Amino acid sequence: MKLFQIDSSARSSSVTRQLTAKFVEEWKRNYPAGEVIQRDLTTTMFPHITDDWGATRLEPSQLTPAQRNYLSMSDHLIEELEAADIIVIGAPMHNFAIPSSLKAWIDQIVRLGKTFGYGPSGVRGLLAKKRVIVVTARGGAYEKGTPAEKFDFQEPYLRHILGFMGLTDVTFIHAENQSREGAGPSFAAAAEHVERLAAEQSQQVAH
């Protein structure tokens, strides 16, 4: 059983890094036989999406050496994702959305024939049977039904793009109000949720 830990905050002691680390720690404590794969998106050099991305629509046998080299990072990132059974993503909110590092990773893994395809009923995700936990940190609060909800371009986007690839079993844990007085209680509640969910996941694996 493999747990894939993805961090996208450029801050070494960020709230999301603390929470993803706590998830991994609790998961390993309850399931010591499990393997953890780690990917720090802030130290990963992603190629830009250029005209060469058109090579993703070619058969592997048609690719030139240059095209294979260009797609090698995408290939590797998708292999990491495919190998995982549980995925935990640390995603701080940047300007109501996601960090550029996380977006760059998404651009490399949303790929025709690899993570999504087309069938008689339209687009279908090719990744399935994976549990995804997204841990966020936000300066404010964006609860559903409040005026601030319309500014949340983070959870809706991530939920949609993950679902586009077939990852529909997704849980969000929000540490909100991290730039306000309610930072402490919100962080504590998120940490408790993280620990509980990690323990539940490891127990499900064990049984």
C-alpha positions, -999 to 999 in steps of 0.1 A, spaced: 0 0 0 14 34 -11 7 68 3 16 97 -20 24 130 -2 24 161 -23 34 195 -9 30 228 -28 38 255 -3 70 274 -8 72 280 30 91 253 48 71 255 80 37 262 63 4 251 78 -2 227 49 32 211 53 26 206 90 -7 190 83 4 167 55 34 156 76 10 149 105 -12 128 82 18 107 70 31 103 106 -3 90 118 -8 68 88 27 52 93 21 48 130 -10 28 123 3 11 92 41 7 95 43 -16 65 30 12 42 53 30 17 53 68 15 62 86 -18 70 123 -14 69 150 -40 78 186 -32 64 206 -60 84 237 -51 117 220 -58 105 203 -90 114 219 -123 84 217 -146 87 222 -183 63 248 -198 34 237 -219 46 246 -254 38 235 -290 56 203 -281 27 192 -259 10 182 -291 31 151 -290 8 138 -263 -17 131 -291 8 108 -310 13 71 -306 44 63 -286 60 48 -317 57 81 -335 76 102 -310 109 116 -318 138 115 -292 132 152 -285 95 146 -279 102 117 -256 126 138 -236 101 167 -234 74 143 -221 97 124 -197 88 146 -167 51 141 -174 56 104 -177 73 102 -144 48 123 -125 19 102 -139 37 70 -129 40 83 -93 3 91 -93 -7 58 -108 14 39 -82 -4 55 -52 -33 41 -33 -39 72 -11 -29 107 -21 -26 136 4 -21 171 -12 -11 202 7 -26 232 -10 -24 267 5 -47 292 -10 -30 319 -31 -51 348 -43 -83 327 -39 -69 298 -59 -39 274 -58 -1 279 -59 16 281 -93 36 250 -84 5 229 -79 -10 242 -112 23 233 -130 20 198 -116 -16 195 -127 -7 207 -162 18 178 -165 -6 151 -153 -38 159 -171 -30 141 -202 -50 124 -230 -46 86 -230 -29 86 -196 -52 101 -170 -83 109 -192 -98 97 -224 -129 99 -246 -156 73 -249 -191 70 -263 -205 92 -235 -177 117 -236 -147 124 -214 -139 97 -188 -112 97 -161 -87 69 -162 -76 71 -126 -99 54 -102 -100 36 -68 -77 61 -52 -85 80 -20 -75 117 -21 -72 141 8 -66 177 1 -54 198 30 -57 235 26 -47 267 45 -66 299 40 -62 334 54 -100 338 56 -131 316 57 -151 306 26 -179 285 40 -207 274 17 -237 297 19 -217 327 30 -209 358 8 -172 348 8 -180 315 -9 -179 331 -44 -142 339 -39 -132 303 -34 -116 292 -67 -95 266 -48 -117 237 -38 -141 239 -68 -112 238 -92 -93 210 -75 -125 190 -71 -133 194 -108 -99 187 -122 -93 157 -99 -127 143 -109 -119 149 -146 -91 123 -142 -114 99 -123 -104 109 -88 -138 114 -73 -132 101 -37 -119 134 -24 -120 149 11 -111 185 18 -97 196 52 -96 234 55 -75 252 81 -92 286 77 -87 320 92 -50 315 93 -43 353 91 -70 361 118 -77 355 155 -93 322 148 -61 307 134 -53 285 164 -86 268 169 -90 263 131 -56 247 129 -62 225 158 -95 213 143 -79 206 110 -50 187 127 -75 166 146 -94 158 114 -62 149 97 -51 125 124 -86 109 125 -87 104 88 -52 90 86 -60 65 113 -92 55 95 -74 50 62 -47 29 77 -72 8 96 -91 2 63 -59 -10 47 -51 -33 76 -85 -50 73 
